[in-house]
């Protein structure tokens, strides 16, 4: 993603390794910070983040503050974009924009990075915290926004503008992602810098993050440090294999899976169960990062204490490095 010339000049001038070059961005993500932020989104104050509740609004406001503090730009002076679910009730996507360059020309390509923030809420008087599903994905999303903003601030330009989207209404028929696609197809999504319409042909890729914090469903026994990327068939082979290259070159050395536990049928099924589906259906290259379904998902005990923040940190690093390389 970063221009080769900029990276080579920076590396040649400083003699730094790739890991050192990205150290400022990586330093922004710590296990302690991840736990604190996931704990807030899972706290009773957010009421399980069910769409339409005050707890959902509380979570949305927190995400918008993170975007603002990070230095992202809103769309049309608003972080929140209202879309409707199938039952006619409003959902609120929280969206932020990062230009690919500060000093160079504004890129004409865009990548969407998303994660849904809604969850089940309070059912029959019981709170469903949704720490893994999907507070973990939201915190990964906001962490990536911070990391890329930091990287750009030290002088590295990117070939893509980044659109960060916290989707609402995933539990309501993917209302948030469907609503975003309607905005794109109807020409209502405009670049905050230039004011030009962001048309579908300008979208290079969609990256979705859903349930990324657990180590309870490893790919192989005794390997808790793992990650799954689905949708590799929608991108080039070189981009798909770049995930393993980044895994090794950035000293992360995780167990990487490019299918859903080796099952072709479950890979196809799970690939279509989250917010990347609308982009897949419209032939936008789309990938999903996850740590898989566990026995904690959609349970009252899906709490921060069940997650592994050290492994989550490594997963966020890998997603960041991979996006940096392929776009």
Residue, then its C-alpha position, 0 to 999 in steps of 0.5 A: x500500500x505504501x509507495x515503494x519509492x517512499x519506503x525505499x528512500x526512508x529505509x535507505x536513509x535510516x538503515x532501519x528494518x521494516x519492523x523498526x520503520x513501523x514501530x511508531x504505529x505498532x507502539x499504539x497497540x498494547x494488550x492493556x489498551x485492547x483490554x480496556x477498550x473491549x471492556x468498555x464496549x462490553x460493559x453494561x453501559x453499552x447494554x450489549x449494543x443492540x441496534x436502536x438502544x441507548x447502549x448501541x448509541x453509547x458505543x457509536x459515540x465512543x467510536x466517533x470520538x475515537x475517529x475524531x481523536x485519531x484525526x480521521x475526517x467525517x463524511x459530510x461533517x457527520x460521523x454517523x450515516x443513517x440507513x434502514x434495516x428490513x424492519x424499517x428501523x434506523x441503523x447508524x454506520x459510523x464512518x471515518x476517512x483517511x486520505x492516502x497522502x498529506x503532501x502528494x496528490x490525492x489518490x483516486x482509489x479507496x479501500x473499505x475497512x469494516x467491523x460491525x459494532x452491534x450485538x444482541x443486547x439484553x434478552x430476557x433480562x440477561x446481558x449479552x456483552x459481545x466481547x469477541x462478537x464483535x467488540x474485538x473487531x471494532x477495537x481492531x478497526x479503531x486500532x488500525x485507523x490509529x496505526x495508519x494515521x501514525x504511519x502517514x504522519x511520519x511521511x509515508x504516502x499510500x496509494x489508497x484512501x482508507x474508509x473506516x466503517x463501524x457497521x450497525x445492523x449486522x444482526x438485522x440482515x446486514x443492514x449497515x453494509x447493505x446501506x453503505x452499498x446503497x450509498x455507493x451505488x446511488x452516488x451518495x458517498x463522496x470523498x471528503x477531500x475532493x467532493x467527488x463521488x466514490x463510485x464502485x469502480x474506485x473501490x480496490x478492496x473491502x476488508x472485514x473484521x469479525x470475531x478476532x479476539x479468541x484463541x478457543x478454536x485453534x487451527x492446530x492443537x497447541x497453537x493459540x497464536x493463529x488467524x484466519x483469512x477468508x476470501x483469498x480467491x477474490x484477490x490475486x494469488x500474490x496478495x493472498x500469499x503476502x499474508x504469510x510473507x508479512x507473518x514471517x518478515x515482521x516476526x509474528x510467526x502465527x498459524x495462518x489459515x486461508x480456509x475455515x478449518x480446511x472445509x470448503x463448504x464451511x469456508x463458503x458458508x462462513x465467508x457469506x455470514x458477515x458484512x463483506x457479503x454485499x461487496x462479494x455479491x457486487x464483485x469487490x475483492x473482499x476478505x474477512x479476518x476472524x479467529x473463528x466461532x467458539x462456544x462463547x459466541x452469542x452467550x452471556x459469558x462472551x466477556x473480555x476475560x475470555x479473550x487473549x489480548x496478546x494474540x489479538x495484538x499480533x493479529x492486528x499487527x498482521x492485518x495492518x502489515x498486510x493491508x500496507x503491502x497489498x493496497 
